[in-house]
Amino acid sequence: MAKKQTTIATLIGKKQRPEGELEAVLQRRHDNMARCFDSVLEAVQSQKYSKILLGGGRGSTKSSAISLIIVSELEADEQACALVLRKVGNTIRGSVYEQIQWAIDTLGVGEHWEATVSPMEMTNTRTGQKIVFRGLDEPKKIKSVKLKRGKYFKFVWFEELDEYEGEAEIDNVLDSALRGGPGGMAICSYNPPKSANNWVNKLAANPPASCFTHKSDYTMVPVEWLGPVFIRRAEEMKKRNETQYRHTYKGECTGEGGAVFKNLKIRQIVPADRLRFDIKPDIGMDFGYVDPNTIIKSYYEAGQMRTLYIYEEFYQPEQTIRQIAAGCRKIARNKEDLIRADNASKQVIADLRDEHGINVTGAGKGKNSRTAGYDWLRNLDQIIIDPVTCPNAAREFAAYEYSRDKNGQMIEHYPDGDDHTIDATAYGNRRHIFKSRRTKNRSGKGAMR
């Protein structure tokens, strides 16, 4: 009988919080969170806001602060749960999932949090609370998330906010996730996009009263947390390219009307159109090894509105020739689908064709061919990109801006860098770009139909 009572006591003990544990959790949060985020914690605990908007540059530790706040607040409220989102599901495990796991370990509560990857969740074995991870590329999975009776989503974390289509998409998720609960909030984190016209920058510049905004950068974080190499790289960029430094490290919106592709529309492309496009798509590839190897599938429609639809992408760094071939087969599923690739990599093209059976050819280049391709894209009436299947294309096209001179003045020149999907799109559409009776190398409205 005594043994049975001991077993019951042990089980009860596992369900009870040890004395002083919560206080220790809160102290560890304080010790591991930069002081610039104290105002964010106050805003969360005040429950005055429905959205917490955190913009910041590289090294600002905003994701660390968010994960510490979410886990510690769940420890303090045993009915609360959290939903953690990325726009694309396959980016979760290496980002927010690992970040939350770090916070659990740092706060010293890993003994009663159990992590699984199928489904991708973390469960508090003492209370039944959950931290659920999902991607918005499959919206139905959000609606199917169910919690135990009495539990509710107190937090919905949208990481990399600028990857989402707009505030309406965020609100749709909140309407679904927070329905029936006593109240909750969205925590949104992002590195500010360059363009002032991006919806995230517009929201941060003119937020409603229900939205708390916060900006952070690496200079607000203890130097020893970042290390001398990080600091040196930041200072070197400041000397070499101050505008890029302000955007990357200081988290500033540095673009003011310099967007190249003002004809861009980011929206989902319906399955019926995809089937129609797949009859004769244009596929282009920009080779990369340290940079991402990029394959873009698009469809050009030369009707009353000259429209280019970008609806599939492959975007992976550090790829072997075998992996590149697998990416080609993923995008070019029909044997007759031709891939036009950067012809500077002739040997790679030959290996793909001869050793792996890929229907690939080098995209012809003439004088000013890159400029011609970018001109053609810029002068289209519409470029429509599906952000669910082509998140990197949507990001690169939206952020791409004209070069600036040493005084910061915009000049009509197409800069190199962060343009992999744009180059791949131009290669894929070579037959349209150079189909002109007037000239081989230049584009013009009406000339490339």
C-alpha positions in Angstrom: 0.0 0.0 0.0 2.8 2.4 0.8 4.4 1.7 -2.6 1.1 2.6 -4.3 0.8 5.9 -2.4 4.4 6.7 -3.4 3.6 6.2 -7.1 0.5 8.4 -6.8 2.5 11.1 -5.1 5.2 10.9 -7.8 2.5 11.3 -10.5 0.9 14.2 -8.7 4.3 15.8 -8.3 4.9 15.7 -12.1 1.7 17.6 -12.6 2.5 20.3 -10.1 5.0 23.2 -10.6 7.9 23.0 -8.2 8.1 25.9 -5.8 10.1 28.8 -7.3 10.1 27.4 -10.8 8.0 30.2 -12.4 10.1 32.9 -10.7 13.3 31.2 -12.1 11.7 31.2 -15.6 11.0 34.9 -15.4 14.5 35.7 -14.2 16.0 33.7 -17.1 13.8 35.6 -19.5 15.2 38.8 -18.1 18.8 37.6 -18.3 18.5 36.5 -21.9 16.4 39.2 -23.5 17.9 42.5 -24.6 16.5 45.4 -22.6 15.2 47.1 -25.8 12.4 44.5 -25.7 11.1 45.4 -22.3 8.5 47.7 -23.8 7.3 44.8 -26.1 6.8 42.6 -23.0 4.8 45.4 -21.3 2.7 45.8 -24.4 2.0 42.0 -24.5 1.1 41.8 -20.8 -1.1 45.0 -21.0 -3.5 43.1 -23.4 -4.3 46.5 -25.0 -3.2 45.4 -28.5 -4.4 42.9 -31.1 -1.1 43.1 -33.1 2.5 43.5 -32.0 4.6 44.6 -34.9 8.4 44.1 -34.5 10.7 45.3 -37.3 14.4 45.0 -37.0 17.7 44.5 -38.8 20.1 41.6 -38.8 21.4 40.8 -35.3 18.5 42.6 -33.5 17.6 39.4 -31.6 13.9 40.1 -32.1 13.1 36.4 -32.9 14.9 35.4 -29.7 12.9 37.9 -27.6 9.6 36.8 -29.2 10.3 33.1 -28.5 11.3 33.9 -24.8 8.1 36.0 -24.3 5.8 33.4 -25.8 7.2 30.4 -23.9 7.4 32.3 -20.6 3.9 33.7 -20.9 2.6 30.2 -21.6 4.3 29.0 -18.5 2.5 31.7 -16.5 -1.0 31.0 -18.1 -1.6 27.3 -18.2 -4.6 27.6 -20.5 -2.7 29.5 -23.2 -1.3 28.0 -26.4 0.5 29.4 -29.4 0.3 29.1 -33.1 3.6 29.8 -35.0 3.4 30.4 -38.7 5.6 30.8 -41.8 4.3 31.5 -45.2 5.9 28.3 -46.6 5.7 25.2 -44.4 9.1 23.7 -45.4 10.9 26.7 -43.9 9.6 26.1 -40.4 11.9 23.5 -39.0 15.1 25.4 -39.6 13.7 28.7 -38.3 10.8 29.2 -35.8 10.8 25.5 -34.6 14.4 25.7 -33.6 13.9 29.1 -32.2 11.1 28.0 -29.8 13.1 25.0 -28.9 16.0 27.3 -27.9 13.7 29.4 -25.8 12.4 26.3 -24.0 15.9 25.1 -23.2 17.1 28.6 -22.2 14.2 29.1 -19.8 15.0 25.7 -18.2 11.6 24.1 -18.8 12.6 21.5 -21.4 11.7 18.6 -18.9 8.0 19.1 -19.4 7.9 20.1 -23.1 7.8 17.3 -25.6 8.6 18.1 -29.3 7.4 16.2 -32.4 7.8 16.9 -36.1 4.8 14.9 -37.4 2.7 16.8 -36.5 5.1 19.7 -35.9 4.1 20.6 -32.4 5.4 21.0 -28.9 3.3 19.8 -26.0 3.5 20.7 -22.3 3.2 17.2 -20.7 2.2 18.8 -17.4 -0.6 21.0 -18.6 -1.5 19.8 -22.1 -0.7 23.2 -23.6 0.5 23.2 -27.2 2.7 25.3 -29.5 1.6 24.4 -33.0 3.7 25.1 -36.1 2.1 25.5 -39.6 2.7 26.9 -43.0 0.2 29.1 -44.8 0.9 27.5 -48.1 -1.8 25.0 -47.0 -4.5 27.2 -45.4 -6.8 24.3 -44.6 -4.3 23.0 -42.1 -4.9 26.1 -40.0 -8.6 25.5 -39.8 -8.1 21.9 -38.8 -6.0 22.7 -35.7 -8.0 21.8 -32.6 -7.0 22.4 -28.9 -8.2 20.6 -25.8 -11.3 22.0 -24.1 -10.4 25.0 -22.1 -7.2 25.8 -24.0 -7.0 28.8 -26.4 -4.5 30.5 -28.7 -3.1 33.4 -26.8 -0.4 34.1 -29.4 -0.2 33.8 -33.2 3.4 34.5 -34.3 3.8 35.5 -38.0 7.5 35.2 -38.7 8.9 37.1 -41.8 5.7 39.1 -42.1 6.7 40.6 -45.5 6.4 37.1 -47.1 2.6 37.2 -46.6 0.2 38.7 -49.2 -1.2 41.5 -47.0 -3.0 42.5 -43.8 -6.2 40.8 -45.0 -4.4 37.4 -45.0 -3.2 38.0 -41.5 -6.7 39.0 -40.3 -8.2 35.9 -41.9 -5.9 33.6 -39.9 -6.6 35.5 -36.7 -10.4 35.2 -37.2 -10.0 31.5 -37.5 -7.3 30.9 -34.8 -8.7 33.2 -32.1 -12.4 32.3 -32.5 -14.0 31.3 -29.3 -11.1 32.2 -27.0 -11.0 34.8 -24.3 -8.7 36.9 -26.5 -5.3 36.7 -28.1 -2.9 38.7 -30.3 -0.7 38.5 -33.4 3.0 38.9 -32.9 4.5 39.9 -36.3 8.3 40.0 -36.9 10.1 41.1 -40.1 13.1 42.7 -41.6 11.7 45.9 -43.3 11.6 45.5 -47.1 13.5 48.1 -49.0 10.5 49.5 -50.8 8.4 52.1 -49.0 5.4 50.9 -51.0 5.5 47.4 -49.4 2.4 46.8 -47.4 4.4 46.0 -44.2 6.2 49.3 -44.3 2.9 51.2 -44.9 1.3 49.4 -41.9 4.3 50.2 -39.7 4.3 53.8 -40.8 0.6 54.4 -40.1 -0.5 51.7 -37.6 -4.1 51.6 -36.1 -4.5 52.2 -32.3 -4.7 48.5 -31.8 -1.2 47.9 -33.2 1.9 48.3 -31.1 5.0 48.9 -33.2 8.7 48.4 -32.3 12.0 48.8 -34.1 15.3 47.3 -33.0 18.8 46.8 -34.4 22.1 45.2 -33.4 23.4 48.3 -31.6 20.7 47.7 -28.9 22.0 44.3 -28.1 24.9 43.4 -25.7 28.1 43.2 -27.9 29.2 39.9 -26.3 26.0 38.3 -27.6 26.9 39.0 -31.2 30.7 38.6 -31.1 33.5 40.6 -32.8 33.1 39.0 -36.2 29.5 40.1 -36.5 30.3 43.6 -35.4 33.3 43.8 -37.8 31.1 42.7 -40.8 28.5 45.3 -40.0 31.1 48.1 -39.7 32.7 47.0 -43.0 29.4 47.2 -44.8 28.8 50.6 -43.3 32.0 51.9 -44.9 31.5 50.1 -48.2 27.8 50.6 -48.8 26.0 52.7 -46.2 22.6 52.4 -47.9 22.8 48.6 -47.8 24.1 48.8 -44.2 21.1 50.9 -43.2 18.7 48.3 -44.7 20.4 45.1 -43.6 21.8 46.0 -40.2 19.8 49.0 -39.0 16.5 47.7 -40.4 15.6 50.8 -42.3 13.3 51.2 -45.3 15.8 52.7 -47.7 13.8 52.6 -50.9 11.7 55.6 -51.9 10.0 55.0 -55.2 12.9 53.2 -56.7 11.1 50.0 -57.5 11.9 48.7 -61.0 8.8 46.5 -61.4 5.9 48.8 -60.8 3.8 46.5 -62.9 4.0 43.7 -60.2 0.9 42.0 -58.7 1.3 39.4 -56.0 -1.6 37.0 -55.9 -2.4 33.4 -56.0 -2.9 31.8 -59.5 -5.9 29.4 -59.7 -5.4 25.7 -60.7 -7.3 26.1 -63.9 -4.9 28.7 -65.2 -1.9 26.5 -64.1 -3.2 23.7 -66.3 -3.6 26.1 -69.2 -0.1 27.5 -68.7 1.5 24.0 -68.5 0.6 23.3 -72.1 3.5 25.5 -73.2 5.4 27.2 -70.3 8.6 29.1 -70.5 11.2 27.8 -68.0 14.5 29.5 -67.2 17.4 28.7 -64.9 20.1 30.8 -63.3 22.9 28.6 -62.0 24.2 29.0 -58.5 26.3 27.1 -56.1 26.9 29.2 -53.0 24.1 31.4 -54.4 20.8 29.6 -55.0 20.3 27.6 -58.1 17.1 29.0 -59.4 14.5 27.6 -61.9 11.4 29.7 -62.8 8.4 28.5 -64.7 6.3 31.3 -66.3 3.7 31.9 -69.0 3.5 34.9 -71.2 0.1 36.1 -72.5 0.3 38.7 -75.3 -3.3 39.8 -75.3 -4.8 43.2 -74.7 -2.8 43.2 -71.4 0.7 41.9 -71.9 0.9 39.7 -68.8 3.6 37.4 -67.5 2.5 34.8 -64.9 5.2 33.3 -62.6 3.8 30.2 -61.0 6.5 27.7 -60.0 10.0 28.0 -58.7 13.0 25.9 -57.5 15.4 27.9 -55.3 18.1 26.1 -53.5 21.8 26.9 -52.6 24.8 24.6 -52.7 23.3 22.1 -55.1 25.2 19.2 -56.8 24.7 18.5 -60.5 22.5 15.6 -59.5 20.3 17.8 -57.2 20.1 20.5 -60.0 18.8 17.7 -62.3 16.2 16.7 -59.8 15.1 20.3 -59.5 14.8 20.5 -63.3 12.6 17.4 -63.3 10.4 18.9 -60.6 9.7 22.0 -62.6 9.9 20.6 -66.2 7.6 17.6 -65.8 6.9 17.1 -69.5 9.7 15.8 -71.7 9.1 18.5 -74.3 9.4 21.3 -71.7 12.6 23.1 -72.6 14.7 24.8 -69.9 16.7 27.9 -71.1 19.7 28.4 -68.8 22.5 30.9 -68.4 24.9 29.8 -71.3 27.9 31.0 -69.3 27.9 27.5 -67.7 28.2 25.5 -70.9 29.8 22.4 -69.2 27.0 22.2 -66.6 24.4 22.4 -69.4 26.1 19.7 -71.3 26.3 17.4 -68.2 22.6 18.0 -67.4 21.7 17.1 -71.0 24.0 14.2 -71.7 24.3 12.5 -68.2 20.9 13.3 -66.8 18.6 13.6 -69.8 17.5 17.1 -69.0 16.0 19.0 -72.0 18.1 22.2 -71.4 19.8 24.7 -73.7 21.9 27.8 -73.2 20.0 31.0 -73.4 21.4 33.2 -76.2 23.1 36.4 -75.1 23.8 39.4 -77.2 25.0 42.9 -76.5 23.1 44.4 -73.6 21.0 41.2 -73.3 20.6 41.6 -69.5 19.3 45.1 -69.9 17.0 44.0 -72.7 15.5 41.3 -70.6 15.0 43.6 -67.6 13.5 46.3 -69.9 11.1 43.8 -71.3 10.0 42.7 -67.9 9.6 46.2 -66.7 7.6 47.3 -69.7 5.0 44.5 -69.5 1.5 45.6 -68.4 1.5 43.0 -65.6 3.8 40.6 -63.9 1.6 38.3 -61.7 3.5 36.1 -59.1 2.0 33.5 -56.9 3.4 34.1 -53.4 2.6 30.6 -52.2 4.4 28.6 -54.8 7.0 31.3 -55.7 7.8 33.1 -52.4 11.4 33.9 -53.5 10.4 35.4 -56.8 7.7 37.5 -55.1 10.3 38.8 -52.6 13.0 39.5 -55.2 10.8 41.2 -57.7 9.1 43.3 -55.1 12.4 44.4 -53.5 14.4 45.1 -56.7 15.2 48.8 -57.1 17.3 50.9 -59.4 20.9 51.7 -58.4 21.8 54.8 -56.6 24.9 57.0 -57.0 27.2 58.0 -54.2 24.8 60.8 -53.1 21.9 58.4 -52.9 20.3 59.7 -56.1 18.5 57.0 -58.1 20.0 56.2 -61.5 18.5 54.1 -64.3 20.8 51.1 -63.9 19.9 47.5 -63.0 22.1 46.5 -60.0 23.5 43.0 -59.5 22.6 41.0 -56.4 19.4 39.3 -55.0 18.1 39.0 -58.6 18.4 35.2 -59.1 14.7 34.7 -59.9 14.6 37.8 -62.2 17.6 36.5 -64.2 16.0 33.0 -64.5 12.7 34.6 -65.6 14.6 36.6 -68.3 16.4 33.5 -69.5 13.1 31.5 -69.7 11.5 34.2 -71.8 14.3 34.8 -74.3 12.1 33.8 -77.2 9.6 36.6 -76.4 12.3 39.2 -75.5 14.1 38.9 -78.8 11.1 38.2 -81.0 11.1 41.6 -82.7 11.1 42.7 -86.3 12.8 46.0 -85.4 15.9 44.9 -83.3 17.5 41.8 -81.8 18.6 43.3 -78.5 16.2 45.9 -77.4 12.7 45.7 -76.2 9.9 48.1 -76.6 6.2 48.1 -76.0 4.5 46.4 -78.9 7.8 45.0 -80.2 7.9 41.7 -78.2 4.4 40.4 -78.7 
